[in-house]
Amino acid sequence: MAANEIPMVGQGSRLLSRVEVAEGTMAFHFEKPSQFDFKPGQSADVTLPNPPETDSEGNTRTFSIASSPFENQLMFATRMRATAFKRSLKKVPLGTEVKIDSAMGSFTLHKNSAKPAVFLAGGIGITPFLSIVRQADHDRLLHKLYLFYSNRRPEDAPFLEALQMLEKSNPNFKLIGTMTEMSQSRRNGRGRRVSSTKRCCRGI
């Protein structure tokens, strides 16, 4: 933690909306607390103070922040595994209060704009990169950004369309998407810049 960084006690927020962003994956939008600051790529703990159900994993989860600092809401996205916390988050009423702790982590974009950044992501692992790429587009950063994004099918790829739009708006950003089971997709190969081969997918 930097010397000038003051630890922040969890702040109150409210659930504003939730939407499915891929099959079995949901995004949750929360109020952004007035004193909440973060860098693209960081994560934060979210606590449900009074969830309708709980289990041994507890009422707190750590999520990468999928939104960017310039936005006025906080967005977290997750695969909807059958845990009490995620079931609760899916069914509590909009407006439910939560606690969000201060942002943490050093998984952020380097400052040297002459040095390209290469990102490797698959599935829900895209969330910190979405934050980074959106903020870079907003700030018109000069960094060259290359994102390799692998999924089985477009239906399993959270934020794929948003990333394709960012590639159009930011000439310094390149999206290299690969699908390992495109033949199983209901989209029948529709979509731009998405390869249906397994080549380039290994190790991502």
MOJO-V263859 format. One record per backbone hydrogen bond with DSSP energy under -0.5 kcal/mol. CO is the residue of the C=O (numbers start at 1). NH is the residue of the N-H. E is the energy in kcal/mol with one decimal. If there is no record, write none. Layout:
((CO	NH	E) (CO	NH	E))
This chain:
((2	5	-1.7) (4	6	-0.6) (5	7	-0.5) (8	102	-0.9) (11	100	-2.6) (13	98	-2.4) (14	31	-2.0) (15	95	-2.9) (17	29	-2.9) (19	27	-3.2) (21	159	-0.6) (22	25	-2.3) (24	80	-2.8) (25	21	-1.8) (25	22	-1.3) (26	78	-2.4) (27	19	-2.2) (28	76	-2.3) (29	16	-3.3) (29	17	-1.4) (30	74	-2.4) (31	33	-0.8) (33	36	-1.8) (35	37	-0.7) (37	103	-0.6) (39	42	-2.2) (42	65	-2.5) (43	104	-2.5) (44	63	-2.6) (45	101	-2.3) (46	61	-2.3) (47	49	-0.8) (47	99	-2.2) (48	51	-0.7) (55	58	-1.9) (59	48	-2.4) (61	46	-3.1) (61	63	-0.5) (63	44	-2.5) (64	66	-0.7) (68	71	-1.9) (72	32	-0.8) (74	30	-3.1) (75	66	-2.5) (75	67	-1.1) (76	28	-3.5) (78	26	-2.2) (79	81	-1.8) (81	83	-2.1) (83	87	-2.4) (84	88	-2.4) (85	89	-2.6) (86	90	-1.7) (87	91	-1.2) (88	91	-0.5) (88	92	-2.3) (93	96	-1.7) (96	15	-2.3) (98	13	-2.1) (99	47	-2.8) (100	11	-2.6) (104	43	-2.5) (106	108	-2.2) (111	113	-1.0) (112	115	-1.6) (114	116	-0.6) (117	119	-0.5) (117	146	-2.7) (119	148	-3.2) (121	150	-2.4) (122	125	-2.0) (123	126	-1.4) (124	127	-1.5) (126	130	-2.2) (127	131	-1.7) (128	132	-2.0) (129	133	-3.0) (130	134	-2.5) (131	135	-2.0) (132	136	-2.3) (133	137	-2.1) (134	138	-2.3) (135	139	-2.7) (136	140	-0.7) (136	141	-2.1) (137	140	-0.6) (143	145	-0.6) (144	117	-2.9) (145	174	-2.7) (146	119	-3.3) (146	148	-0.6) (147	149	-0.6) (147	176	-3.3) (148	121	-2.7) (148	150	-0.5) (149	178	-2.2) (150	123	-1.1) (151	180	-2.1) (152	181	-2.6) (153	156	-1.6) (154	157	-1.7) (155	23	-2.5) (156	158	-0.8) (157	160	-1.4) (159	163	-2.2) (160	164	-2.1) (161	165	-2.0) (162	166	-2.0) (163	167	-1.8) (164	168	-1.1) (165	169	-1.8) (166	170	-2.0) (169	171	-0.6) (170	173	-1.9) (172	145	-3.1) (174	147	-2.9) (174	176	-0.5) (175	177	-0.6) (176	149	-2.3) (177	195	-2.4) (178	151	-2.3) (179	182	-0.5) (181	184	-2.0) (182	185	-1.8) (185	188	-0.8) (187	190	-1.8) (193	177	-1.1) (193	195	-0.5) (195	179	-3.2) (198	201	-1.8) (198	202	-0.5) (201	204	-1.9))
